[in-house]
Amino acid sequence: MTGDLFLASASPAPKLRVGLLIDGPELPAVFAAMVDDIQRSSFAEIVLVVRNAGGAGAAPRPASLAARALKFLRTPELRHAIAYALYLRLDEKRSRRAGEDPTRRVDCSERLRGIPQLAVAPLVSGHVQRFPPEALDAIRAVKLDVFVRFGFNILKGDILTAARYGIWSFHHGDNDFYRGSPPYFWEMTEDNPRAGVILQVLSEKLDDGLVLAKGQYANEGGVSLYLTRMGPYWGSAYFLIWKLKQLHEQGFEALKAQAVPPAPYAGRQKLYKKPKNRDVLGWLARAVRDKLAERLGRRIQHWQTAVRRDVDMPSVRPGTGALDLSRFAFFAAPKGHFYADPMLFVHEGRTYLFLEDYDYAADRGDIAVMDITDGVPQTADICLATGSHLSYPLVFAHDGALYMIPESMAAGEVALYRAELFPHRWVKEKVLFRGPVVDTTPYLKDGVWYFFATFLAPGTKATSLHLFTADSLTGEWRLHPASPLSNDVRDARCAGRIVEQDGVLYRPAQDCSGTYGRAIRFCRIDRLTPDDYAETPVLEVGPDAVPAFAGQPCEGIHTYDRAGRFEVIDAKYSLPRTEIL
């Protein structure tokens, strides 16, 4: 889990005193993981658990099917939402993957054993809950630094200030567009390509507190709410321990300084509520229609690589905003394969193109190479195959040797390979890092190695970009103080090596919102030191800028590189399966 990066603090300050607000011993799996992070950390401890006693008592016996059906018919609120209830049941049955559901209930009795507990029956008014004076006195006596809300309902009143730094709470949804519930259903019906999450300090106004952290993740579940919530729930699971670490090391003023600025609410509904039958049935009808059209089309999204030769001036110039991809020439991979993730390297006057050679039948990529100095050959030669998936072959020189860091997340590692006989024979020099990391991009500056590494939340495509430093190419990685650099699907994954233009550094980044590899963002690196990092997006290269292929418009672009007098890109097209496989 990404939270492992944030378990230790460099500050000698006393441990943070954390309280939990819960409804009972069973917590959603994602919250149970956060409890584990706190308990494994060196700088925080759970000293109080406040349990909601408002609904205490024995659970009612399950009603018969006939009784439940009669209740549905007699209760308008339930009757109008029966389609949503049926959809949830069918969706979970169809999509269930054991151990991965972030909302799966986990018994945390053992985790919380030995921690003082306080049962509180809140004063209830509608959906709002307030704490009685005697409960507030007992809580204040514990002198909490932070309350974490894993239960109760909408909290208002003096409980909001009972802990020194307030009540921290997750809102699963982009608070600029979605307030209310249920999380991520309305994002699907409105075809929003992103699913947001915030960690906020609660205030009297709903979903309008200080936003400590925000993430944007790909809306990737199709018509499945079960799958859609995987990415944002698990992708943001480390937010709590990350911000507690920052609080311990830097203080609350630093958190406030780095908080997400508020923006006017722009949601289509003032407050989203449980969908009615017409909402669910209308959306499903549209989704089924679109899915049938896609299947009847019998097409496949296929990556193509293109080269631009004899470059006098780069076609992509982030500093000026200039962009002209018209002179790129595409070339085909053998049938049943695609070429993607192109990377260039000039050696002894020859220009070599390294790329991912993906075999559809094997469902695996190997690294291939071709000499394109005098033209593009018919096929590329496999130069690195490990039996597990490889891609993103970033090749570079250092201290007289030639190296490659391919993407090898399938093996659970970031590995450095050295050329034993360039360009066709490579040997593993060292495993630099172990974990769910993709598209590692190294850069050497002033004797310090910087590694831009994208973490994927296990079982999802949720991404977060982190920066590490090392004293040497094979040295121990240290987490950079500015990490994470991004929790936004629009720029949290590198799209090629760091490029320099007119003395300025740019980081190409993949925008994977809407579809994987939709566009490339170029981010100007404003500061890069062992203690500081800042970047600014300055140019987006979208599919509209890429020439058509086989009469089909481009649907995505996700890698860019330049070397010598060459540039390369890859692009995605929807092509007939019979032409590809």
C-alpha positions as CSV (number, residue, x, y, z in Angstrom):
1,M,0.0,0.0,0.0
2,T,1.1,3.5,-0.7
3,G,0.6,4.4,2.9
4,D,3.8,2.5,3.7
5,L,5.8,5.4,2.4
6,F,4.5,7.7,5.1
7,L,4.8,5.6,8.3
8,A,7.9,7.4,9.8
9,S,8.3,11.0,10.9
10,A,11.6,12.9,11.1
11,S,10.3,15.1,13.9
12,P,11.0,14.4,17.6
13,A,7.7,15.9,18.6
14,P,5.4,13.8,20.8
15,K,3.0,11.4,19.0
16,L,-0.2,12.8,17.7
17,R,-3.2,11.9,19.8
18,V,-5.9,10.6,17.4
19,G,-9.6,9.8,18.2
20,L,-11.9,7.8,16.0
21,L,-15.7,8.3,15.5
22,I,-17.3,5.0,14.6
23,D,-20.8,3.4,14.5
24,G,-19.6,0.0,15.7
25,P,-16.7,-2.4,15.6
26,E,-17.2,-3.2,11.9
27,L,-15.6,-0.7,9.6
28,P,-15.3,-0.6,5.8
29,A,-12.1,-2.3,4.6
30,V,-10.6,0.9,3.4
31,F,-11.1,2.5,6.9
32,A,-9.7,-0.6,8.6
33,A,-6.5,-0.2,6.4
34,M,-6.2,3.4,7.7
35,V,-6.5,2.3,11.3
36,D,-3.6,-0.1,10.5
37,D,-1.5,2.7,9.1
38,I,-2.0,4.8,12.2
39,Q,-1.1,1.9,14.5
40,R,2.0,1.1,12.4
41,S,3.2,4.7,12.3
42,S,6.0,6.1,14.5
43,F,4.2,9.4,15.1
44,A,0.5,8.9,15.9
45,E,-1.5,6.7,18.2
46,I,-5.3,6.1,18.7
47,V,-6.1,7.1,22.2
48,L,-9.9,7.3,22.1
49,V,-12.7,5.5,20.2
50,V,-16.1,7.2,20.3
51,R,-18.9,4.9,19.4
52,N,-22.4,6.0,18.2
53,A,-24.8,4.6,20.8
54,G,-27.8,6.2,19.1
55,G,-28.8,3.0,17.4
56,A,-27.7,0.6,20.2
57,G,-29.6,-2.6,20.8
58,A,-30.2,-5.9,19.3
59,A,-30.6,-6.0,15.5
60,P,-34.2,-6.7,14.4
61,R,-34.9,-10.1,13.0
62,P,-34.9,-10.2,9.2
63,A,-38.4,-9.8,7.9
64,S,-40.0,-12.3,5.5
65,L,-39.8,-11.7,1.7
66,A,-43.5,-11.0,1.7
67,A,-43.2,-8.4,4.5
68,R,-40.3,-6.7,2.8
69,A,-42.2,-6.6,-0.5
70,L,-45.2,-5.1,1.3
71,K,-43.0,-2.5,3.0
72,F,-41.6,-1.5,-0.4
73,L,-45.1,-1.0,-1.8
74,R,-46.3,1.0,1.2
75,T,-43.3,3.3,1.5
76,P,-43.0,5.8,-1.4
77,E,-39.3,6.5,-0.7
78,L,-38.4,2.8,-1.0
79,R,-40.8,2.2,-3.9
80,H,-39.3,4.9,-6.0
81,A,-35.8,3.6,-5.5
82,I,-36.5,-0.1,-6.0
83,A,-34.6,-0.1,-9.3
84,Y,-31.5,1.2,-7.6
85,A,-31.7,-1.4,-4.9
86,L,-32.0,-4.2,-7.5
87,Y,-29.2,-2.7,-9.5
88,L,-26.9,-2.7,-6.4
89,R,-27.6,-6.3,-5.7
90,L,-27.1,-7.5,-9.2
91,D,-24.0,-5.3,-9.7
92,E,-22.3,-6.7,-6.5
93,K,-23.1,-10.3,-7.5
94,R,-21.7,-9.7,-11.0
95,S,-18.6,-7.7,-10.0
96,R,-17.6,-9.1,-6.6
97,R,-13.9,-9.7,-6.3
98,A,-13.0,-11.2,-2.9
99,G,-10.9,-9.0,-0.7
100,E,-10.9,-6.0,-2.9
101,D,-14.2,-4.2,-2.1
102,P,-13.3,-1.1,-0.1
103,T,-16.7,-1.0,1.5
104,R,-16.6,-4.6,2.7
105,R,-17.2,-4.7,6.5
106,V,-14.2,-5.7,8.6
107,D,-14.4,-6.5,12.3
108,C,-11.9,-4.2,14.0
109,S,-12.5,-5.4,17.5
110,E,-9.0,-6.8,17.9
111,R,-7.4,-3.7,16.3
112,L,-9.1,-1.4,18.8
113,R,-8.8,-3.6,21.9
114,G,-7.3,-1.8,24.9
115,I,-8.1,1.7,23.6
116,P,-10.5,3.7,25.8
117,Q,-14.0,3.8,24.4
118,L,-16.8,6.2,24.9
119,A,-20.4,5.5,23.9
120,V,-22.3,8.6,22.9
121,A,-26.0,8.9,21.9
122,P,-26.0,12.1,19.8
123,L,-28.8,14.6,19.8
124,V,-30.5,14.1,16.4
125,S,-32.4,16.5,14.2
126,G,-33.1,15.0,10.8
127,H,-29.7,13.9,9.4
128,V,-27.8,16.3,11.7
129,Q,-26.2,15.0,14.9
130,R,-24.8,17.1,17.9
131,F,-23.0,15.9,21.0
132,P,-24.5,16.4,24.5
133,P,-22.4,18.6,26.9
134,E,-21.3,15.7,29.1
135,A,-19.9,13.8,26.1
136,L,-18.1,16.9,25.0
137,D,-16.5,17.4,28.4
138,A,-15.3,13.8,28.5
139,I,-13.8,14.1,25.0
140,R,-12.0,17.4,25.7
141,A,-10.4,15.9,28.8
142,V,-8.5,13.4,26.5
143,K,-6.8,16.4,24.7
144,L,-7.0,15.0,21.1
145,D,-5.0,16.4,18.3
146,V,-7.3,15.0,15.5
147,F,-10.6,13.3,15.3
148,V,-11.1,11.0,12.4
149,R,-14.7,10.4,11.3
150,F,-15.5,6.8,10.3
151,G,-19.1,6.9,11.5
152,F,-22.0,9.0,12.7
153,N,-23.9,11.3,10.3
154,I,-23.7,15.0,9.6
155,L,-22.0,16.5,12.6
156,K,-22.5,20.0,13.8
157,G,-21.9,22.0,16.9
158,D,-19.1,22.0,19.5
159,I,-17.9,18.5,18.6
160,L,-16.3,20.1,15.5
161,T,-13.7,21.8,17.7
162,A,-13.4,19.2,20.4
163,A,-10.0,18.1,18.9
164,R,-7.2,20.6,18.5
165,Y,-7.1,20.3,14.7
166,G,-10.8,19.3,14.2
167,I,-12.6,16.4,12.7
168,W,-11.0,14.9,9.5
169,S,-13.4,13.2,7.2
170,F,-13.4,11.7,3.7
171,H,-15.9,12.8,1.1
172,H,-16.0,10.3,-1.8
173,G,-16.8,12.6,-4.6
174,D,-15.4,15.9,-6.1
175,N,-16.8,18.5,-3.7
176,D,-16.8,21.1,-6.5
177,F,-19.4,19.0,-8.5
178,Y,-20.9,16.3,-6.3
179,R,-22.4,17.0,-2.8
180,G,-24.7,14.4,-1.3
181,S,-24.9,10.7,-2.3
182,P,-24.5,8.0,-3.3
183,P,-20.8,8.2,-4.1
184,Y,-19.9,7.8,-7.8
185,F,-23.3,6.8,-9.1
186,W,-24.0,10.2,-10.5
187,E,-20.5,10.5,-12.0
188,M,-21.4,7.4,-14.1
189,T,-24.8,8.7,-15.2
190,E,-23.3,12.1,-16.2
191,D,-20.4,10.5,-18.1
192,N,-17.9,12.3,-16.0
193,P,-14.4,10.9,-16.9
194,R,-13.1,11.5,-13.3
195,A,-14.1,10.3,-9.8
196,G,-12.9,12.6,-7.1
197,V,-12.1,12.2,-3.3
198,I,-11.3,14.8,-0.7
199,L,-10.0,14.6,2.9
200,Q,-11.5,17.6,4.7
201,V,-11.7,19.2,8.1
202,L,-15.5,19.3,8.8
203,S,-17.2,22.6,9.2
204,E,-20.8,23.7,9.9
205,K,-21.5,23.7,6.1
206,L,-21.8,20.4,4.3
207,D,-18.8,19.4,2.3
208,D,-17.4,22.9,2.6
209,G,-14.5,22.4,5.1
210,L,-10.8,22.9,4.7
211,V,-9.7,20.4,2.0
212,L,-6.4,18.9,3.1
213,A,-6.0,16.6,0.1
214,K,-7.8,15.9,-3.1
215,G,-7.6,13.1,-5.7
216,Q,-9.0,12.6,-9.1
217,Y,-9.2,9.1,-10.5
218,A,-10.3,7.5,-13.7
219,N,-14.0,6.7,-13.9
220,E,-13.3,3.1,-15.1
221,G,-16.2,1.0,-13.9
222,G,-18.4,1.2,-17.0
223,V,-21.9,0.4,-15.7
224,S,-20.6,-1.1,-12.4
225,L,-20.7,1.1,-9.3
226,Y,-18.9,-1.7,-7.5
227,L,-15.9,-1.4,-9.8
228,T,-16.0,2.4,-10.2
229,R,-15.5,3.0,-6.5
230,M,-12.4,0.8,-6.3
231,G,-10.0,3.3,-7.7
232,P,-11.0,6.4,-5.7
233,Y,-11.5,4.5,-2.4
234,W,-8.2,2.6,-2.5
235,G,-6.3,5.3,-4.3
236,S,-7.0,7.8,-1.6
237,A,-6.5,5.4,1.3
238,Y,-3.1,6.8,2.2
239,F,-4.3,10.4,2.4
240,L,-4.9,10.2,6.1
241,I,-1.5,8.9,7.1
242,W,0.2,11.2,4.6
243,K,-1.5,14.3,6.2
244,L,-0.9,13.1,9.8
245,K,2.8,12.7,9.0
246,Q,2.9,16.2,7.5
247,L,1.0,17.6,10.6
248,H,3.6,15.9,12.9
249,E,6.6,17.2,11.0
250,Q,5.5,20.6,9.8
251,G,2.5,21.7,11.9
252,F,-1.1,22.6,11.0
253,E,-0.1,25.9,9.3
254,A,1.7,23.9,6.6
255,L,-1.4,21.9,6.0
256,K,-3.5,25.0,5.7
257,A,-0.9,26.5,3.3
258,Q,-1.1,23.5,1.0
259,A,-4.8,23.0,1.3
260,V,-6.9,22.8,-1.9
261,P,-8.3,26.3,-2.7
262,P,-12.1,26.5,-2.5
263,A,-14.0,26.8,-5.8
264,P,-17.7,27.7,-6.5
265,Y,-19.9,24.7,-6.4
266,A,-20.8,23.7,-10.0
267,G,-22.8,20.6,-9.6
268,R,-25.9,19.9,-11.8
269,Q,-27.9,19.3,-8.6
270,K,-27.7,21.3,-5.4
271,L,-27.6,18.1,-3.4
272,Y,-27.5,14.7,-5.0
273,K,-29.8,12.1,-3.5
274,K,-30.6,8.4,-3.9
275,P,-31.6,7.9,-7.6
276,K,-35.2,7.2,-8.5
277,N,-36.4,4.4,-10.7
278,R,-36.4,6.6,-13.8
279,D,-32.8,7.8,-13.2
280,V,-31.5,4.2,-13.0
281,L,-33.6,2.7,-15.8
282,G,-32.9,5.6,-18.2
283,W,-29.2,5.5,-17.6
284,L,-29.0,1.7,-17.9
285,A,-30.9,1.8,-21.2
286,R,-28.4,4.3,-22.7
287,A,-25.4,2.3,-21.3
288,V,-26.7,-1.0,-22.8
289,R,-27.3,0.7,-26.2
290,D,-23.8,2.0,-26.3
291,K,-22.3,-1.3,-25.2
292,L,-24.2,-3.2,-27.9
293,A,-23.1,-0.7,-30.6
294,E,-19.5,-1.2,-29.4
295,R,-19.7,-5.0,-29.6
296,L,-21.4,-5.1,-32.9
297,G,-18.7,-2.8,-34.3
298,R,-16.1,-5.6,-33.6
299,R,-13.3,-3.1,-33.2
300,I,-10.3,-2.9,-30.9
301,Q,-8.3,0.0,-29.5
302,H,-4.9,-0.5,-31.1
303,W,-1.7,1.5,-30.5
304,Q,0.5,2.7,-33.4
305,T,4.0,4.2,-33.2
306,A,5.0,7.1,-35.5
307,V,8.4,8.7,-36.2
308,R,9.3,12.2,-37.4
309,R,12.7,12.4,-39.1
310,D,15.1,15.2,-39.9
311,V,13.9,17.4,-37.2
312,D,15.2,21.0,-37.5
313,M,12.9,22.2,-34.7
314,P,10.9,20.0,-32.4
315,S,7.2,19.6,-33.3
316,V,6.3,19.9,-29.7
317,R,7.7,23.0,-28.0
318,P,6.0,23.4,-24.6
319,G,7.7,26.8,-23.9
320,T,6.1,28.4,-26.9
321,G,2.9,26.3,-27.1
322,A,3.9,25.3,-30.6
323,L,2.5,22.0,-31.8
324,D,2.5,20.3,-35.3
325,L,2.3,16.6,-35.5
326,S,1.4,16.4,-39.2
327,R,4.8,15.1,-40.4
328,F,4.9,12.0,-38.2
329,A,4.9,8.8,-40.2
330,F,3.2,5.7,-38.7
331,F,4.5,2.2,-39.2
332,A,2.8,-1.1,-38.4
333,A,3.6,-3.8,-36.0
334,P,3.3,-7.5,-37.1
335,K,-0.3,-8.8,-37.1
336,G,-1.3,-9.8,-33.6
337,H,1.0,-7.2,-32.0
338,F,1.2,-3.5,-31.3
339,Y,4.1,-1.2,-30.8
340,A,3.8,1.4,-28.1
341,D,5.9,3.4,-25.5
342,P,8.5,4.5,-28.0
343,M,11.8,5.7,-26.6
344,L,14.9,7.0,-28.6
345,F,18.6,6.7,-28.0
346,V,21.5,7.8,-30.1
347,H,24.7,5.7,-29.9
348,E,27.9,6.0,-32.0
349,G,26.1,8.1,-34.6
350,R,23.1,5.7,-35.0
351,T,19.6,6.3,-33.7
352,Y,17.8,3.4,-32.0
353,L,14.1,3.1,-31.3
354,F,13.1,1.0,-28.2
355,L,9.5,0.2,-27.7
356,E,7.0,-2.2,-26.1
357,D,6.2,-5.1,-28.5
358,Y,2.8,-6.3,-27.2
359,D,1.6,-9.7,-28.2
360,Y,-2.2,-9.9,-28.0
361,A,-2.2,-13.8,-27.8
362,A,0.3,-13.9,-24.9
363,D,-1.3,-10.8,-23.3
364,R,2.3,-9.6,-22.6
365,G,4.7,-7.0,-23.7
366,D,8.4,-7.5,-24.4
367,I,11.0,-4.8,-25.1
368,A,12.1,-4.5,-28.8
369,V,14.6,-2.4,-30.6
370,M,15.2,-1.2,-34.2
371,D,17.8,1.0,-35.9
372,I,15.9,3.8,-37.6
373,T,18.9,5.9,-38.7
374,D,18.4,5.0,-42.4
375,G,14.7,4.2,-42.2
376,V,12.2,2.1,-40.3
377,P,12.7,-1.7,-40.8
378,Q,9.9,-4.2,-41.2
379,T,10.0,-5.4,-37.6
380,A,11.7,-4.8,-34.3
381,D,14.0,-7.3,-32.6
382,I,13.2,-8.4,-29.1
383,C,16.0,-7.3,-26.9
384,L,14.6,-7.9,-23.4
385,A,12.0,-10.6,-22.4
386,T,11.5,-11.8,-18.8
387,G,8.4,-13.8,-19.1
388,S,6.3,-11.1,-17.4
389,H,5.0,-7.9,-18.9
390,L,7.5,-5.1,-19.8
391,S,6.9,-1.7,-21.3
392,Y,8.2,1.9,-21.2
393,P,11.9,1.2,-22.1
394,L,13.7,4.3,-20.9
395,V,17.3,4.0,-22.1
396,F,20.1,6.4,-21.0
397,A,23.9,6.6,-20.5
398,H,25.8,7.1,-17.3
399,D,29.5,6.9,-16.5
400,G,30.4,5.2,-19.7
401,A,27.7,2.5,-19.5
402,L,24.2,2.2,-21.1
403,Y,21.2,1.5,-19.0
404,M,17.5,0.8,-19.3
405,I,14.7,1.1,-16.7
406,P,11.6,-0.7,-18.2
407,E,8.2,-0.7,-16.6
408,S,8.1,-4.1,-14.9
409,M,5.2,-3.8,-12.3
410,A,4.1,-7.4,-13.2
411,A,7.2,-8.5,-11.4
412,G,6.6,-6.1,-8.5
413,E,9.9,-4.2,-9.0
414,V,11.7,-1.3,-10.6
415,A,14.7,-2.9,-12.2
416,L,17.9,-1.4,-13.7
417,Y,19.3,-3.2,-16.7
418,R,22.8,-2.6,-18.2
419,A,23.7,-3.2,-21.8
420,E,26.0,-6.2,-22.1
421,L,26.0,-6.0,-25.9
422,F,24.1,-2.9,-27.1
423,P,21.4,-2.8,-28.2
424,H,20.4,-6.5,-28.1
425,R,21.7,-8.0,-24.8
426,W,20.8,-6.6,-21.4
427,V,21.5,-7.9,-17.9
428,K,19.7,-7.0,-14.7
429,E,22.1,-4.7,-12.7
430,K,19.9,-4.1,-9.6
431,V,16.4,-3.9,-8.3
432,L,16.1,-0.3,-7.4
433,F,12.7,-0.5,-5.7
434,R,10.0,-3.0,-5.0
435,G,6.3,-2.2,-5.2
436,P,3.3,-1.5,-7.5
437,V,5.2,1.1,-9.6
438,V,4.9,2.0,-13.3
439,D,6.7,4.2,-15.8
440,T,9.7,5.2,-13.6
441,T,11.5,8.2,-15.1
442,P,15.0,9.0,-13.8
443,Y,16.8,12.4,-14.1
444,L,20.3,13.4,-12.9
445,K,20.8,17.0,-11.7
446,D,23.7,18.4,-9.8
447,G,24.9,15.0,-8.7
448,V,21.5,13.9,-7.4
449,W,19.4,11.2,-9.0
450,Y,15.6,11.9,-9.1
451,F,13.2,9.1,-9.8
452,F,9.6,10.0,-10.8
453,A,7.6,6.9,-9.9
454,T,3.8,6.3,-10.4
455,F,2.2,4.0,-7.8
456,L,-0.9,2.0,-8.6
457,A,-3.4,1.1,-5.8
458,P,-3.5,-2.7,-5.9
459,G,-6.4,-4.1,-7.9
460,T,-7.2,-0.7,-9.5
461,K,-5.8,1.8,-12.0
462,A,-5.7,4.6,-9.4
463,T,-2.4,6.5,-9.7
464,S,-0.3,8.7,-7.5
465,L,3.0,10.3,-8.6
466,H,5.9,10.2,-6.1
467,L,9.4,11.5,-6.3
468,F,12.4,9.8,-4.8
469,T,16.1,10.9,-4.6
470,A,19.3,8.8,-4.4
471,D,23.0,9.7,-4.1
472,S,23.9,7.4,-7.0
473,L,22.1,5.5,-9.8
474,T,22.0,2.3,-7.7
475,G,21.7,4.1,-4.3
476,E,18.9,3.7,-1.8
477,W,15.8,5.6,-2.7
478,R,14.6,8.4,-0.3
479,L,11.1,9.8,-0.5
480,H,11.3,13.4,-1.6
481,P,9.7,15.9,0.9
482,A,7.3,17.2,-1.9
483,S,5.8,13.7,-2.4
484,P,3.2,13.0,-3.6
485,L,3.5,15.3,-6.6
486,S,0.1,14.4,-8.0
487,N,-3.0,12.4,-7.2
488,D,-4.7,13.5,-10.4
489,V,-5.3,11.0,-13.2
490,R,-4.6,13.8,-15.7
491,D,-0.9,14.1,-14.8
492,A,0.1,11.4,-12.3
493,R,1.9,9.2,-14.8
494,C,4.9,10.1,-16.8
495,A,4.7,10.0,-20.6
496,G,8.4,10.0,-21.5
497,R,11.8,11.2,-20.3
498,I,12.3,14.7,-18.9
499,V,13.0,17.0,-21.9
500,E,14.9,20.3,-21.9
501,Q,14.1,23.2,-24.2
502,D,15.8,26.6,-24.0
503,G,17.3,25.7,-20.7
504,V,13.9,24.8,-19.1
505,L,12.9,21.3,-18.0
506,Y,9.5,19.7,-18.9
507,R,7.9,16.6,-17.6
508,P,5.6,14.9,-20.1
509,A,2.6,13.4,-18.3
510,Q,-0.2,11.1,-19.3
511,D,-3.8,12.3,-19.1
512,C,-5.8,9.1,-18.6
513,S,-9.2,10.7,-17.8
514,G,-11.9,9.4,-20.0
515,T,-9.8,6.7,-21.6
516,Y,-6.3,5.3,-20.8
517,G,-3.7,7.4,-22.6
518,R,-6.1,10.1,-23.8
519,A,-3.6,12.9,-24.0
520,I,-0.2,14.2,-23.0
521,R,0.3,17.2,-20.6
522,F,3.7,18.9,-20.6
523,C,4.5,20.3,-17.1
524,R,7.2,22.9,-16.8
525,I,9.5,22.1,-13.9
526,D,9.8,25.3,-11.9
527,R,11.9,23.9,-9.0
528,L,13.8,20.7,-8.6
529,T,16.1,20.4,-5.6
530,P,16.5,17.7,-2.9
531,D,14.1,19.6,-0.7
532,D,11.7,21.3,-3.1
533,Y,9.7,20.6,-6.3
534,A,7.1,22.6,-8.2
535,E,5.7,22.3,-11.7
536,T,3.1,24.0,-13.9
537,P,1.1,22.5,-16.8
538,V,1.8,24.5,-19.9
539,L,0.7,22.5,-22.9
540,E,-1.7,19.6,-23.7
541,V,-1.3,17.4,-26.7
542,G,-4.6,15.7,-27.3
543,P,-5.9,13.2,-29.9
544,D,-7.2,16.0,-32.1
545,A,-3.6,17.0,-32.8
546,V,-2.6,13.6,-34.1
547,P,-3.2,12.6,-37.8
548,A,-5.8,10.0,-38.7
549,F,-4.7,6.4,-39.4
550,A,-6.4,4.1,-41.8
551,G,-9.2,6.6,-42.1
552,Q,-9.8,6.6,-38.3
553,P,-9.5,9.5,-36.0
554,C,-7.0,9.3,-33.1
555,E,-8.4,8.4,-29.7
556,G,-5.4,8.9,-27.5
557,I,-1.7,9.7,-27.3
558,H,0.5,8.7,-24.3
559,T,4.2,8.8,-25.0
560,Y,6.6,11.3,-26.5
561,D,10.4,11.3,-26.9
562,R,13.0,13.2,-28.9
563,A,16.7,12.5,-29.6
564,G,19.1,13.9,-32.2
565,R,17.1,14.6,-35.3
566,F,14.2,12.3,-34.5
567,E,10.9,12.5,-32.5
568,V,8.5,9.7,-31.7
569,I,4.9,9.4,-30.5
570,D,2.4,6.6,-30.1
571,A,-1.3,6.9,-30.7
572,K,-4.4,4.9,-30.2
573,Y,-7.1,4.1,-32.9
574,S,-10.2,2.0,-33.1
575,L,-9.6,-0.5,-35.8
576,P,-11.4,-3.7,-37.0
577,R,-10.4,-6.8,-35.0
578,T,-9.9,-8.7,-38.2
579,E,-7.1,-6.4,-39.3
580,I,-5.3,-6.5,-36.0
581,L,-5.6,-10.1,-34.7
